[in-house]
């Protein structure tokens, strides 16, 4: 019989774990320890030489267990399994999504560099870009989803910093509007500004699509980032982040993580190992439910616009990009309610099954108001340009019965009273 390549969802239960090393336990135990015992002083020396990059690894040599800030069995098995979904060389897991994002930006940007980033981005990312990177002398250019390649090239050239373009940072689909950008196109832009001794990197926040529905590394990105709190964790009971990419880039990410000390704990890593076992089952159900919810909202008289990848019109650039780089429309649905903040709040306050809370990607459905919640710190004028208005409501669709979700939306929308049109 010929060799068989298992799908990632089949390997999530066992990959990277050897029961014989843990008393035969079918599931990986929690290695709740700060440090590990060396067999000999020579072994300890060899482990530290690798950990500090003092020598190259010999063939088949692995970094031995030293200290849980550097490595831990739970952490290593989790990172190995996450690599399967994105077909990455290596992975680093962090104590939060923002920890992963900030570590990447700090490692690959220095004073004088230029960062190009897509709009909109998550509110925390936006704050880090506008209120921290400028303090350390990093210049930034924000681009909008509808801008052409030529327009973006012109912006970079006219900045006078084209020779300092260190990174292009994308969030696609974007939080909270589901705007999508072409990863391959930005990869081509990055190559155009790269030189023999300086490569412009492309990093993609893939949180909205999880490890299942979009694979940025296969589209030309160098690094893919996640708030692992979301679909990867999937149960609203942990905070974590992840970064994946090539071995050389991940060595730099992991080295900085070691000295910042922002790795995930063994217990959180163990919880995420549990979550990975049901990742595909959960995400499959979530996107099915979201498609039903989006169709319902599209036809409601109190809903003005629905922002969902599954509703993109054929023939548009956004639709072409979606079909090229995504395998499903995801489970995030945003919409403009007829009216403004008052009507949005009335809707949110009357939900019974969906919970009024931020975050996304978990088993339960959540609803929030981006303008006053997740994106409250974003410049008001910038919000306006990005269509993050008082009317916008964001939904994260869970695994509940789609029939029950539609019922909840219907009864909450019924409570919304529309202002009567003034007559002449």
C-alpha positions in Angstrom: 0.0 0.0 0.0 1.3 3.4 -0.9 2.2 6.0 1.7 -0.8 8.2 2.8 -0.6 11.9 3.7 -3.0 12.6 6.5 -5.1 15.8 6.5 -4.3 18.3 9.3 -7.6 17.6 11.1 -6.7 13.9 11.4 -3.3 14.7 12.9 -4.5 17.2 15.6 -5.0 14.4 18.1 -1.6 12.8 17.9 1.0 14.7 15.9 4.3 15.5 17.7 3.3 13.6 20.9 4.9 10.3 22.0 2.8 8.5 24.7 5.7 6.3 25.7 7.5 9.4 27.1 4.5 10.2 29.3 3.6 6.9 31.0 1.5 5.9 28.0 -1.1 8.7 28.6 -3.3 9.0 25.5 -3.4 12.8 25.8 -0.4 15.0 26.4 -0.1 15.9 30.1 0.4 19.5 31.3 4.2 20.0 31.9 3.7 22.5 34.7 7.4 23.0 35.3 9.8 26.0 35.2 13.0 24.1 34.4 14.2 20.8 33.1 17.0 18.4 34.4 20.0 17.8 32.1 21.5 14.3 32.0 25.0 15.6 32.0 26.8 19.0 32.1 27.9 18.3 28.5 24.2 18.0 27.4 23.3 21.3 29.2 26.2 23.0 27.3 25.0 21.6 24.0 21.4 22.7 24.6 22.5 26.3 25.5 24.8 26.5 22.4 21.7 25.9 20.2 19.4 28.1 22.2 21.8 31.1 22.0 22.8 30.4 18.4 26.4 29.7 19.2 26.6 26.9 16.6 24.5 25.4 13.9 22.3 22.4 14.6 23.7 19.1 13.4 21.5 16.9 11.2 18.4 15.6 13.1 19.4 17.5 16.2 16.6 19.2 18.2 16.8 21.9 20.8 16.7 20.1 24.1 14.4 21.1 27.0 16.0 23.9 29.1 13.6 26.3 30.7 9.9 26.9 30.1 10.6 30.5 28.9 12.5 29.0 26.1 10.7 25.7 25.4 8.3 23.3 27.0 6.7 20.0 25.7 3.2 21.5 25.6 4.5 24.6 23.7 6.5 22.5 21.2 3.8 20.1 20.4 1.3 22.9 20.0 3.6 24.8 17.6 4.3 21.6 15.6 0.6 21.0 15.1 -0.2 24.6 14.1 2.5 24.4 11.4 0.5 21.7 9.7 -2.4 24.0 8.8 -0.3 26.8 7.2 2.5 24.5 5.9 5.0 26.6 7.8 8.5 25.7 8.8 8.1 26.9 12.3 5.7 28.5 14.7 5.9 30.7 17.9 3.0 30.9 20.3 2.6 34.0 22.5 0.6 35.0 25.6 -1.8 37.2 23.4 -2.4 38.2 19.9 -1.1 41.7 20.5 2.0 40.1 22.0 2.6 38.3 18.8 1.9 41.4 16.6 4.1 43.7 18.7 7.0 41.2 18.8 7.0 40.8 15.0 6.9 44.6 14.5 9.7 45.2 17.1 11.9 42.5 15.6 11.7 43.5 12.0 11.4 47.3 12.2 14.0 49.8 13.4 14.2 53.6 13.6 14.1 55.1 10.1 12.3 52.2 8.5 9.0 52.5 6.6 6.0 50.3 7.4 3.1 50.1 4.9 -0.1 48.7 6.4 -3.7 48.0 5.2 -6.8 49.7 6.6 -8.7 48.9 8.7 -6.9 46.9 11.2 -7.8 45.7 14.7 -8.0 48.6 17.2 -5.1 47.4 19.2 -2.9 47.1 16.2 -4.0 50.6 15.0 -3.0 52.0 18.4 0.4 50.3 18.3 1.1 51.6 14.8 0.1 55.2 15.6 1.1 55.6 19.2 4.2 53.5 19.6 6.0 52.9 16.3 6.2 56.7 15.8 7.9 57.1 19.1 10.8 54.8 18.0 11.1 56.6 14.7 9.3 54.2 12.4 7.4 55.9 9.6 4.1 54.5 8.4 1.8 54.7 5.4 -1.8 53.4 5.6 -3.4 52.1 2.4 -7.1 51.6 1.8 -8.7 48.4 0.4 -9.9 50.0 -2.9 -6.5 51.4 -3.8 -4.8 50.1 -7.0 -1.3 48.7 -7.2 -0.2 51.7 -9.1 -1.6 54.1 -6.4 0.2 52.2 -3.7 3.5 52.2 -5.6 3.1 55.9 -6.1 2.5 56.5 -2.4 5.6 54.5 -1.4 7.8 56.3 -4.0 6.5 59.7 -3.1 7.2 59.1 0.6 10.9 59.5 -0.1 11.4 56.3 2.1 11.0 53.6 -0.6 14.6 52.4 0.1 13.6 52.0 3.8 10.5 49.9 3.2 11.0 47.1 5.7 7.5 45.5 6.0 4.0 45.5 4.5 1.6 44.5 7.2 -1.9 43.3 6.1 -5.0 42.4 7.9 -7.3 40.6 5.5 -10.2 40.2 5.8 -10.2 43.4 7.9 -11.7 43.8 11.3 -14.5 44.9 11.5 -15.5 45.6 7.8 -14.5 42.3 6.1 -12.6 44.4 3.5 -10.3 42.0 1.6 -6.9 42.8 0.0 -4.8 40.8 -2.5 -1.9 39.2 -0.6 -0.2 38.2 -3.8 -0.3 41.7 -5.1 1.3 43.1 -2.0 3.9 40.4 -2.2 4.8 41.6 -5.7 5.1 45.2 -4.3 7.4 43.9 -1.5 9.7 42.2 -4.1 9.8 45.4 -6.1 11.3 47.3 -3.2 13.6 44.5 -1.9 17.3 44.6 -2.6 20.0 42.0 -2.5 20.8 42.8 1.1 17.4 43.9 2.4 14.2 42.0 1.8 10.8 43.7 2.4 8.7 41.3 4.4 4.9 40.8 4.1 3.2 39.9 7.3 -0.5 39.0 7.4 -2.9 39.0 10.3 -5.1 36.0 9.5 -7.2 36.0 12.6 -10.5 36.5 10.8 -10.0 33.4 8.7 -8.3 31.2 11.2 -5.9 28.5 10.0 -8.6 26.9 7.9 -10.1 29.3 5.4 -7.0 31.2 4.1 -3.3 30.4 4.0 -1.3 33.6 3.5 2.1 31.8 3.3 0.8 30.1 0.2 -0.2 33.5 -1.3 3.3 35.0 -1.0 3.4 36.2 2.6 6.5 35.8 4.7 4.8 35.7 8.1 1.2 34.8 9.2 -0.1 36.0 12.6 -3.1 35.0 14.7 -4.9 36.1 17.8 -5.1 32.4 18.9 -7.7 33.5 21.4 -10.1 33.4 18.6 -10.7 30.3 16.4 -7.7 28.4 17.5 -8.6 28.6 21.2 -12.3 28.7 20.2 -13.9 28.6 23.6 -13.5 32.1 25.1 -11.4 30.7 28.0 -7.8 31.6 27.0 -5.7 34.4 25.6 -2.9 33.6 23.1 -1.3 34.6 19.8 0.8 32.8 17.2 3.3 33.6 14.4 4.3 31.3 11.6 6.8 31.4 8.8 10.1 30.3 7.4 12.8 28.8 9.7 15.2 31.8 9.4 12.5 34.4 10.2 11.0 32.3 13.0 14.5 32.0 14.6 14.5 35.8 15.0 10.9 35.8 16.3 11.6 33.1 18.8 14.9 34.6 20.0 13.1 37.9 20.8 10.3 36.0 22.5 12.9 34.3 24.7 14.2 37.7 25.9 10.8 39.4 26.2 9.5 36.4 28.0 6.1 36.6 26.4 5.6 32.9 25.6 2.4 31.2 26.4 2.1 29.2 29.6 2.1 25.3 29.6 -1.5 25.3 30.8 -2.7 27.6 28.0 -0.7 25.6 25.5 -2.5 22.4 26.8 -5.9 24.0 26.4 -5.1 25.0 22.8 -4.0 21.4 22.0 -7.5 20.4 23.2 -9.0 23.0 21.0 -7.1 22.0 17.9 -8.8 18.6 17.9 -12.2 20.2 17.1 -11.0 23.2 15.1 -12.2 22.1 11.7 -15.6 20.8 13.0 -16.2 24.1 14.8 -15.1 26.3 11.9 -17.1 24.3 9.4 -20.3 24.8 11.4 -19.6 28.5 12.1 -19.2 29.4 8.4 -22.4 27.4 7.5 -24.3 29.4 10.2 -22.8 32.7 9.1 -23.9 32.2 5.5 -27.5 31.7 6.7 -27.3 34.7 9.0 -25.8 37.0 6.3 -28.6 35.9 3.8 -31.2 36.7 6.4 -29.8 40.2 7.2 -29.4 41.0 3.5 -33.2 41.0 3.1 -34.2 42.7 6.3 -35.8 46.2 6.1 -33.9 47.5 9.1 -30.5 46.5 7.7 -28.9 48.8 5.1 -25.7 47.0 4.1 -24.2 43.6 5.0 -20.4 43.1 4.9 -19.7 39.4 4.4 -17.4 37.7 1.9 -20.1 35.3 0.9 -22.1 38.3 -0.4 -19.4 39.8 -2.6 -20.7 40.4 -6.1 -19.2 38.3 -8.9 -17.2 40.5 -11.4 -15.7 42.7 -8.7 -12.0 42.8 -7.7 -12.9 41.9 -4.1 -14.8 38.8 -5.3 -11.9 37.8 -7.5 -9.4 38.2 -4.6 -11.7 36.2 -2.3 -12.1 33.3 -4.7 -8.3 33.3 -5.3 -7.1 33.2 -1.7 -10.0 31.9 0.5 -11.7 28.5 0.7 -14.8 29.8 2.6 -16.5 33.2 3.5 -15.7 32.9 7.2 -18.0 33.4 10.2 -17.7 37.2 10.7 -20.7 39.3 9.6 -20.9 43.0 9.9 -23.9 45.2 8.9 -25.2 48.8 8.9 -28.4 49.1 10.8 -30.8 51.7 9.6 -30.4 54.7 11.9 -27.3 55.2 14.1 -25.9 54.5 17.6 -29.3 54.5 19.3 -30.7 51.9 16.9 -27.5 49.8 17.1 -27.6 49.9 20.9 -31.3 49.0 21.0 -30.6 45.9 18.8 -27.6 44.9 20.9 -29.4 45.3 24.2 -32.3 43.1 23.1 -30.3 40.1 21.9 -31.1 37.0 24.0 -29.0 34.1 22.6 -26.1 36.1 21.2 -23.9 37.7 23.8 -22.9 41.4 23.8 -19.1 41.0 24.1 -15.9 41.7 22.1 -13.6 39.0 20.8 -14.6 36.5 18.1 -14.2 33.0 16.7 -15.6 31.1 19.7 -18.3 28.5 20.0 -20.9 31.1 21.2 -22.1 33.9 18.9 -21.1 37.4 19.9 -22.2 40.9 18.9 -20.5 44.3 19.5 -20.4 47.9 18.3 -17.0 48.6 16.8 -17.1 52.4 16.8 -17.5 52.6 20.6 -15.9 49.3 21.6 -13.0 47.5 19.7 -12.2 50.6 17.6 -12.9 53.3 20.1 -9.3 54.5 20.1 -9.1 54.9 16.3 -9.1 58.4 15.0 -12.7 59.5 14.2 -11.8 60.8 10.8 -10.0 57.6 10.0 -13.0 55.6 11.2 -15.2 57.6 8.8 -13.0 56.8 5.9 -13.0 53.1 6.8 -16.8 53.0 7.1 -16.6 52.3 10.9 -19.7 54.3 11.8 -22.3 54.5 14.5 -24.5 52.2 12.4 -22.0 49.4 12.1 -22.6 46.2 14.1 -20.2 43.3 14.1 -21.3 39.7 14.7 -19.1 36.6 15.4 -21.2 33.6 14.5 -20.8 30.5 16.7 -22.0 26.8 16.5 -25.5 27.2 17.8 -28.6 26.2 15.7 -28.8 28.6 12.7 -32.6 28.7 13.2 -32.1 30.0 16.8 -29.6 32.6 15.7 -32.0 33.9 13.0 -34.9 34.0 15.6 -32.7 36.0 17.9 -31.7 38.5 15.2 -35.4 38.9 14.2 -36.7 39.5 17.7 -33.9 42.0 18.5 -34.5 43.9 15.2 -38.2 44.1 15.9 -37.4 46.2 19.0 -35.6 48.8 16.8 -37.9 51.7 16.1 -37.0 53.6 12.9 -37.3 57.4 12.8 -40.3 58.5 10.7 -39.3 60.3 7.5 -40.1 64.0 7.6 -42.7 65.0 4.9 -42.5 68.3 3.1 
